[in-house]
Amino acid sequence: MTSNVSSSHHFLIGVGSNLQPEQHVPQIIQQLVKRFRPILVSRLCYTLPFELQTKNRFINFVAYFESVMTPQQVKAYFNHVEEKLGRDRSAANRRWVDRPADIDILKVVTSQNWSDWLCDEAPKFCKTLAPYLQGMAQEVVGELCGKKAALSDCPYFEVRLEQEFFGAHVYWVGDKISA
């Protein structure tokens, strides 16, 4: 699932939605696939709000992709997707309100350091994430490293994606990954 492009970056991202998440999460995945393919996606887990006062539960997932874009360019694209789906990024309190899309870079590693980081440092890194993301991140890292992690113990959302659009561009944890 990786290329030989030496100037590329490997991205581990966290994604969530708690405003109509069953509608927005497939749209987020579609936008990610349009720009970054292939991507590897963890299970889509229903989670309770973390550091946010709301009654709306989230659907969260962790994903991996490789890109020649810089981290700044990737984050700008994420902001664009969030806004396209209705998030007001100009609101001063945007961190504390419900959101249709929240896409964050969890970790960026350059290609020359990726192999060493993946199996040595990544498992420790996953334990530093917010508790609701740890299991999903471990799923993705385990899949990439060839060491199957236990699937997240969470109520999960099963999404049906249009096969003709997504084709071989989305890999789910547990699927076979081709190089």
CYANA upper distance limits for C-alpha pairs under 8 A (distance plus 0.5 A):
  1 MET  CA     38 PRO  CA      7.68
  1 MET  CA    177 ILE  CA      7.08
  1 MET  CA    178 SER  CA      6.39
  1 MET  CA    179 ALA  CA      4.88
  2 THR  CA     66 GLU  CA      7.27
  2 THR  CA    179 ALA  CA      6.85
  3 SER  CA     66 GLU  CA      8.40
  5 VAL  CA     68 VAL  CA      8.30
  5 VAL  CA    111 SER  CA      8.07
  6 SER  CA    111 SER  CA      6.28
  6 SER  CA    112 GLN  CA      7.24
  7 SER  CA     68 VAL  CA      6.79
  7 SER  CA    110 THR  CA      7.82
  7 SER  CA    111 SER  CA      7.20
  8 SER  CA     66 GLU  CA      7.16
  8 SER  CA     67 SER  CA      5.87
  8 SER  CA     68 VAL  CA      4.70
  8 SER  CA     69 MET  CA      7.68
  8 SER  CA    110 THR  CA      6.77
  8 SER  CA    111 SER  CA      6.21
  9 HIS  CA     66 GLU  CA      6.16
  9 HIS  CA     67 SER  CA      5.96
  9 HIS  CA     68 VAL  CA      6.58
  9 HIS  CA     69 MET  CA      7.90
  9 HIS  CA     70 THR  CA      7.87
  9 HIS  CA     71 PRO  CA      8.46
  9 HIS  CA    108 VAL  CA      6.86
  9 HIS  CA    109 VAL  CA      6.15
  9 HIS  CA    110 THR  CA      5.02
  9 HIS  CA    111 SER  CA      6.16
 10 HIS  CA     64 TYR  CA      7.81
 10 HIS  CA     65 PHE  CA      6.54
 10 HIS  CA     66 GLU  CA      4.96
 10 HIS  CA     67 SER  CA      7.09
 10 HIS  CA    108 VAL  CA      6.06
 10 HIS  CA    109 VAL  CA      5.65
 10 HIS  CA    110 THR  CA      6.61
 10 HIS  CA    111 SER  CA      7.14
 10 HIS  CA    114 TRP  CA      7.63
 11 PHE  CA     64 TYR  CA      6.06
 11 PHE  CA     65 PHE  CA      5.98
 11 PHE  CA     66 GLU  CA      6.52
 11 PHE  CA     67 SER  CA      8.23
 11 PHE  CA    105 ILE  CA      7.41
 11 PHE  CA    106 LEU  CA      8.04
 11 PHE  CA    107 LYS  CA      6.38
 11 PHE  CA    108 VAL  CA      5.25
 11 PHE  CA    109 VAL  CA      7.24
 12 LEU  CA     62 VAL  CA      7.51
 12 LEU  CA     63 ALA  CA      6.33
 12 LEU  CA     64 TYR  CA      5.20
 12 LEU  CA     65 PHE  CA      7.49
 12 LEU  CA    105 ILE  CA      6.79
 12 LEU  CA    106 LEU  CA      5.98
 12 LEU  CA    107 LYS  CA      5.65
 12 LEU  CA    108 VAL  CA      7.03
 13 ILE  CA     62 VAL  CA      6.05
 13 ILE  CA     63 ALA  CA      5.84
 13 ILE  CA     64 TYR  CA      6.89
 13 ILE  CA    103 ILE  CA      7.56
 13 ILE  CA    104 ASP  CA      6.09
 13 ILE  CA    105 ILE  CA      4.98
 13 ILE  CA    106 LEU  CA      5.42
 13 ILE  CA    107 LYS  CA      7.38
 14 GLY  CA     60 ASN  CA      7.79
 14 GLY  CA     61 PHE  CA      6.50
 14 GLY  CA     62 VAL  CA      5.09
 14 GLY  CA     63 ALA  CA      7.13
 14 GLY  CA    103 ILE  CA      6.42
 14 GLY  CA    104 ASP  CA      5.74
 14 GLY  CA    105 ILE  CA      6.90
 14 GLY  CA    106 LEU  CA      6.72
 14 GLY  CA    133 LEU  CA      7.93
 15 VAL  CA     60 ASN  CA      5.98
 15 VAL  CA     61 PHE  CA      5.85
 15 VAL  CA     62 VAL  CA      6.65
 15 VAL  CA     63 ALA  CA      8.34
 15 VAL  CA    101 ALA  CA      7.89
 15 VAL  CA    102 ASP  CA      6.14
 15 VAL  CA    103 ILE  CA      5.04
 15 VAL  CA    104 ASP  CA      6.88
 16 GLY  CA     21 PRO  CA      8.44
 16 GLY  CA     25 VAL  CA      7.98
 16 GLY  CA     58 PHE  CA      6.76
 16 GLY  CA     59 ILE  CA      6.05
 16 GLY  CA     60 ASN  CA      4.73
 16 GLY  CA     61 PHE  CA      7.07
 16 GLY  CA    100 PRO  CA      8.50
 16 GLY  CA    101 ALA  CA      6.45
 16 GLY  CA    102 ASP  CA      5.64
 16 GLY  CA    103 ILE  CA      7.10
 17 SER  CA     21 PRO  CA      5.49
 17 SER  CA     24 HIS  CA      7.36
 17 SER  CA     25 VAL  CA      7.16
 17 SER  CA     58 PHE  CA      5.83
 17 SER  CA     59 ILE  CA      6.08
 17 SER  CA     60 ASN  CA      7.22
 17 SER  CA     99 ARG  CA      6.37
 17 SER  CA    100 PRO  CA      5.42
 17 SER  CA    101 ALA  CA      5.27
 17 SER  CA    102 ASP  CA      6.64
 18 ASN  CA     56 ASN  CA      6.22
 18 ASN  CA     57 ARG  CA      6.09
 18 ASN  CA     58 PHE  CA      4.74
 18 ASN  CA     59 ILE  CA      7.00
 18 ASN  CA     98 ASP  CA      6.59
 18 ASN  CA     99 ARG  CA      6.25
 18 ASN  CA    100 PRO  CA      6.46
 18 ASN  CA    101 ALA  CA      8.17
 19 LEU  CA     24 HIS  CA      8.24
 19 LEU  CA     56 ASN  CA      7.68
 19 LEU  CA     58 PHE  CA      8.36
 19 LEU  CA     98 ASP  CA      6.81
 19 LEU  CA     99 ARG  CA      6.02
 19 LEU  CA    100 PRO  CA      5.12
 19 LEU  CA    101 ALA  CA      8.43
 20 GLN  CA     24 HIS  CA      6.68
 20 GLN  CA    100 PRO  CA      7.16
 21 PRO  CA     25 VAL  CA      6.04
 21 PRO  CA     58 PHE  CA      7.22
 21 PRO  CA     59 ILE  CA      6.47
 21 PRO  CA    100 PRO  CA      7.18
 22 GLU  CA     26 PRO  CA      7.73
 22 GLU  CA     59 ILE  CA      8.17
 22 GLU  CA    157 PHE  CA      8.31
 22 GLU  CA    159 VAL  CA      8.48
 23 GLN  CA     27 GLN  CA      7.43
 24 HIS  CA     28 ILE  CA      6.61
 24 HIS  CA     85 LEU  CA      7.83
 24 HIS  CA    100 PRO  CA      6.75
 24 HIS  CA    101 ALA  CA      7.47
 25 VAL  CA     29 ILE  CA      6.75
 25 VAL  CA     59 ILE  CA      7.89
 25 VAL  CA    101 ALA  CA      8.17
 26 PRO  CA     30 GLN  CA      6.64
 26 PRO  CA    159 VAL  CA      7.39
 26 PRO  CA    161 LEU  CA      7.59
 27 GLN  CA     31 GLN  CA      6.76
 28 ILE  CA     32 LEU  CA      6.72
 28 ILE  CA     81 VAL  CA      7.81
 28 ILE  CA    101 ALA  CA      7.82
 29 ILE  CA     33 VAL  CA      6.65
 30 GLN  CA     34 LYS  CA      6.75
 30 GLN  CA    166 PHE  CA      8.17
 31 GLN  CA     35 ARG  CA      7.20
 31 GLN  CA     81 VAL  CA      7.51
 32 LEU  CA     36 PHE  CA      6.17
 32 LEU  CA     37 ARG  CA      8.16
 32 LEU  CA     39 ILE  CA      8.47
 33 VAL  CA     37 ARG  CA      5.73
 33 VAL  CA     38 PRO  CA      7.35
 33 VAL  CA     39 ILE  CA      7.38
 33 VAL  CA    166 PHE  CA      7.90
 33 VAL  CA    169 HIS  CA      7.23
 33 VAL  CA    170 VAL  CA      7.76
 36 PHE  CA     65 PHE  CA      6.99
 36 PHE  CA     66 GLU  CA      7.71
 36 PHE  CA     67 SER  CA      7.21
 37 ARG  CA     65 PHE  CA      7.37
 37 ARG  CA     66 GLU  CA      8.38
 37 ARG  CA    169 HIS  CA      6.01
 37 ARG  CA    170 VAL  CA      7.89
 38 PRO  CA     65 PHE  CA      7.06
 38 PRO  CA    168 ALA  CA      7.94
 38 PRO  CA    169 HIS  CA      4.87
 38 PRO  CA    170 VAL  CA      6.26
 38 PRO  CA    171 TYR  CA      7.83
 39 ILE  CA     63 ALA  CA      7.15
 39 ILE  CA     64 TYR  CA      6.12
 39 ILE  CA     65 PHE  CA      5.33
 39 ILE  CA     66 GLU  CA      8.45
 39 ILE  CA    169 HIS  CA      6.88
 39 ILE  CA    170 VAL  CA      5.72
 39 ILE  CA    171 TYR  CA      6.65
 40 LEU  CA     63 ALA  CA      5.89
 40 LEU  CA     64 TYR  CA      5.62
 40 LEU  CA     65 PHE  CA      7.12
 40 LEU  CA    140 VAL  CA      7.58
 40 LEU  CA    170 VAL  CA      6.53
 40 LEU  CA    171 TYR  CA      5.17
 40 LEU  CA    172 TRP  CA      6.24
 40 LEU  CA    173 VAL  CA      7.35
 41 VAL  CA     61 PHE  CA      7.50
 41 VAL  CA     62 VAL  CA      6.56
 41 VAL  CA     63 ALA  CA      4.91
 41 VAL  CA     64 TYR  CA      7.19
 41 VAL  CA    140 VAL  CA      7.44
 41 VAL  CA    170 VAL  CA      7.64
 41 VAL  CA    171 TYR  CA      6.65
 41 VAL  CA    172 TRP  CA      5.47
 41 VAL  CA    173 VAL  CA      6.62
 42 SER  CA     61 PHE  CA      6.22
 42 SER  CA     62 VAL  CA      5.93
 42 SER  CA     63 ALA  CA      6.66
 42 SER  CA    136 MET  CA      6.07
 42 SER  CA    137 ALA  CA      7.83
 42 SER  CA    139 GLU  CA      6.69
 42 SER  CA    140 VAL  CA      6.29
 42 SER  CA    172 TRP  CA      6.59
 42 SER  CA    173 VAL  CA      5.76
 43 ARG  CA     61 PHE  CA      6.75
 43 ARG  CA     62 VAL  CA      8.43
 43 ARG  CA    136 MET  CA      7.18
 43 ARG  CA    151 LEU  CA      8.24
 43 ARG  CA    152 SER  CA      7.84
 43 ARG  CA    156 TYR  CA      7.22
 43 ARG  CA    157 PHE  CA      8.27
 43 ARG  CA    172 TRP  CA      7.78
 43 ARG  CA    173 VAL  CA      7.31
 44 LEU  CA     59 ILE  CA      6.73
 44 LEU  CA     60 ASN  CA      6.23
 44 LEU  CA     61 PHE  CA      5.50
 44 LEU  CA    156 TYR  CA      5.93
 44 LEU  CA    157 PHE  CA      5.85
 44 LEU  CA    158 GLU  CA      7.50
 45 CYS  CA     58 PHE  CA      8.41
 45 CYS  CA     59 ILE  CA      5.81
 45 CYS  CA     60 ASN  CA      5.81
 45 CYS  CA     61 PHE  CA      6.84
 45 CYS  CA    154 CYS  CA      6.31
 45 CYS  CA    155 PRO  CA      6.32
 45 CYS  CA    156 TYR  CA      4.75
 45 CYS  CA    157 PHE  CA      6.50
 46 TYR  CA     57 ARG  CA      7.19
 46 TYR  CA     58 PHE  CA      6.00
 46 TYR  CA     59 ILE  CA      4.95
 46 TYR  CA     60 ASN  CA      6.91
 46 TYR  CA    154 CYS  CA      7.25
 46 TYR  CA    155 PRO  CA      6.06
 46 TYR  CA    156 TYR  CA      6.10
 46 TYR  CA    157 PHE  CA      7.26
 47 THR  CA     57 ARG  CA      6.37
 47 THR  CA     58 PHE  CA      5.63
 47 THR  CA     59 ILE  CA      6.57
 47 THR  CA     60 ASN  CA      7.26
 47 THR  CA    132 TYR  CA      7.26
 47 THR  CA    154 CYS  CA      8.12
 47 THR  CA    155 PRO  CA      8.40
 48 LEU  CA     56 ASN  CA      8.32
 48 LEU  CA     57 ARG  CA      5.49
 48 LEU  CA     58 PHE  CA      6.66
 49 PRO  CA     53 GLN  CA      7.63
 49 PRO  CA     54 THR  CA      7.34
 49 PRO  CA     55 LYS  CA      8.44
 49 PRO  CA     56 ASN  CA      7.83
 49 PRO  CA     57 ARG  CA      6.40
 49 PRO  CA     58 PHE  CA      7.02
 50 PHE  CA    132 TYR  CA      8.48
 51 GLU  CA     96 TRP  CA      8.45
 52 LEU  CA     96 TRP  CA      6.15
 52 LEU  CA     97 VAL  CA      7.70
 53 GLN  CA     96 TRP  CA      7.95
 53 GLN  CA     97 VAL  CA      8.49
 54 THR  CA     97 VAL  CA      8.39
 54 THR  CA     98 ASP  CA      7.71
 56 ASN  CA     98 ASP  CA      8.10
 59 ILE  CA    157 PHE  CA      7.91
 60 ASN  CA    133 LEU  CA      8.22
 61 PHE  CA    133 LEU  CA      7.89
 61 PHE  CA    136 MET  CA      6.84
 62 VAL  CA    133 LEU  CA      7.71
 62 VAL  CA    136 MET  CA      6.24
 62 VAL  CA    137 ALA  CA      6.21
 62 VAL  CA    140 VAL  CA      7.67
 63 ALA  CA    137 ALA  CA      8.35
 63 ALA  CA    140 VAL  CA      7.42
 64 TYR  CA    140 VAL  CA      7.67
 69 MET  CA     73 GLN  CA      6.39
 69 MET  CA     74 VAL  CA      6.77
 70 THR  CA     74 VAL  CA      6.76
 71 PRO  CA     75 LYS  CA      6.61
 71 PRO  CA    108 VAL  CA      7.77
 72 GLN  CA     76 ALA  CA      6.64
 73 GLN  CA     77 TYR  CA      6.76
 74 VAL  CA     78 PHE  CA      6.76
 75 LYS  CA     79 ASN  CA      6.68
 75 LYS  CA    104 ASP  CA      7.99
 75 LYS  CA    105 ILE  CA      7.73
 76 ALA  CA     80 HIS  CA      6.76
 77 TYR  CA     81 VAL  CA      6.79
 78 PHE  CA     82 GLU  CA      6.69
 78 PHE  CA    103 ILE  CA      6.44
 78 PHE  CA    104 ASP  CA      8.07
 79 ASN  CA     83 GLU  CA      6.69
 79 ASN  CA     89 ARG  CA      8.09
 79 ASN  CA    103 ILE  CA      8.15
 80 HIS  CA     84 LYS  CA      6.54
 81 VAL  CA     85 LEU  CA      6.78
 81 VAL  CA    101 ALA  CA      8.29
 82 GLU  CA     86 GLY  CA      6.96
 82 GLU  CA     87 ARG  CA      5.84
 82 GLU  CA     89 ARG  CA      8.47
 82 GLU  CA    100 PRO  CA      7.82
 82 GLU  CA    101 ALA  CA      5.58
 82 GLU  CA    102 ASP  CA      6.87
 82 GLU  CA    103 ILE  CA      7.80
 83 GLU  CA     87 ARG  CA      5.18
 83 GLU  CA     88 ASP  CA      6.70
 83 GLU  CA     89 ARG  CA      7.31
 85 LEU  CA    100 PRO  CA      6.80
 85 LEU  CA    101 ALA  CA      7.15
 86 GLY  CA     99 ARG  CA      8.38
 86 GLY  CA    100 PRO  CA      6.84
 86 GLY  CA    101 ALA  CA      8.26
 87 ARG  CA     99 ARG  CA      6.43
 87 ARG  CA    100 PRO  CA      6.63
 87 ARG  CA    101 ALA  CA      7.07
 88 ASP  CA     94 ARG  CA      7.46
 89 ARG  CA     94 ARG  CA      6.84
 90 SER  CA     94 ARG  CA      7.99
 93 ASN  CA     97 VAL  CA      7.20
109 VAL  CA    113 ASN  CA      6.95
109 VAL  CA    114 TRP  CA      6.30
109 VAL  CA    117 TRP  CA      8.25
110 THR  CA    114 TRP  CA      6.47
111 SER  CA    115 SER  CA      8.25
113 ASN  CA    117 TRP  CA      6.64
114 TRP  CA    118 LEU  CA      6.32
115 SER  CA    119 CYS  CA      7.52
116 ASP  CA    120 ASP  CA      6.56
116 ASP  CA    121 GLU  CA      8.04
117 TRP  CA    121 GLU  CA      5.35
117 TRP  CA    122 ALA  CA      6.40
118 LEU  CA    122 ALA  CA      5.55
118 LEU  CA    123 PRO  CA      8.29
118 LEU  CA    141 VAL  CA      7.50
118 LEU  CA    144 LEU  CA      8.26
118 LEU  CA    145 CYS  CA      6.96
119 CYS  CA    123 PRO  CA      7.48
119 CYS  CA    141 VAL  CA      8.38
119 CYS  CA    145 CYS  CA      6.23
120 ASP  CA    124 LYS  CA      8.41
121 GLU  CA    125 PHE  CA      6.69
122 ALA  CA    126 CYS  CA      6.66
122 ALA  CA    141 VAL  CA      7.27
123 PRO  CA    127 LYS  CA      7.40
123 PRO  CA    138 GLN  CA      7.17
123 PRO  CA    141 VAL  CA      7.62
124 LYS  CA    128 THR  CA      7.56
125 PHE  CA    129 LEU  CA      7.62
126 CYS  CA    134 GLN  CA      5.88
126 CYS  CA    135 GLY  CA      8.40
126 CYS  CA    137 ALA  CA      6.38
126 CYS  CA    138 GLN  CA      6.60
127 LYS  CA    131 PRO  CA      8.44
127 LYS  CA    134 GLN  CA      6.39
128 THR  CA    134 GLN  CA      8.20
129 LEU  CA    133 LEU  CA      6.70
129 LEU  CA    134 GLN  CA      6.21
130 ALA  CA    134 GLN  CA      6.97
131 PRO  CA    135 GLY  CA      8.36
132 TYR  CA    136 MET  CA      8.43
133 LEU  CA    137 ALA  CA      6.55
134 GLN  CA    138 GLN  CA      6.61
135 GLY  CA    139 GLU  CA      6.71
135 GLY  CA    151 LEU  CA      7.67
135 GLY  CA    152 SER  CA      5.46
135 GLY  CA    153 ASP  CA      8.22
136 MET  CA    140 VAL  CA      7.04
136 MET  CA    151 LEU  CA      8.07
136 MET  CA    152 SER  CA      6.41
137 ALA  CA    141 VAL  CA      6.62
138 GLN  CA    142 GLY  CA      6.24
138 GLN  CA    149 ALA  CA      6.69
139 GLU  CA    143 GLU  CA      6.64
139 GLU  CA    148 LYS  CA      7.62
139 GLU  CA    149 ALA  CA      5.69
139 GLU  CA    150 ALA  CA      7.31
139 GLU  CA    151 LEU  CA      6.64
139 GLU  CA    152 SER  CA      7.73
139 GLU  CA    173 VAL  CA      7.12
140 VAL  CA    144 LEU  CA      6.76
140 VAL  CA    173 VAL  CA      6.90
141 VAL  CA    145 CYS  CA      6.47
142 GLY  CA    146 GLY  CA      6.40
142 GLY  CA    147 LYS  CA      5.17
142 GLY  CA    148 LYS  CA      5.39
142 GLY  CA    149 ALA  CA      5.64
143 GLU  CA    147 LYS  CA      6.58
143 GLU  CA    148 LYS  CA      6.04
143 GLU  CA    149 ALA  CA      7.71
143 GLU  CA    173 VAL  CA      6.95
143 GLU  CA    174 GLY  CA      7.82
161 LEU  CA    166 PHE  CA      7.46
162 GLU  CA    166 PHE  CA      6.71
162 GLU  CA    167 GLY  CA      8.49
163 GLN  CA    167 GLY  CA      5.53
166 PHE  CA    170 VAL  CA      6.77
171 TYR  CA    175 ASP  CA      6.79
171 TYR  CA    176 LYS  CA      8.27
171 TYR  CA    177 ILE  CA      7.34
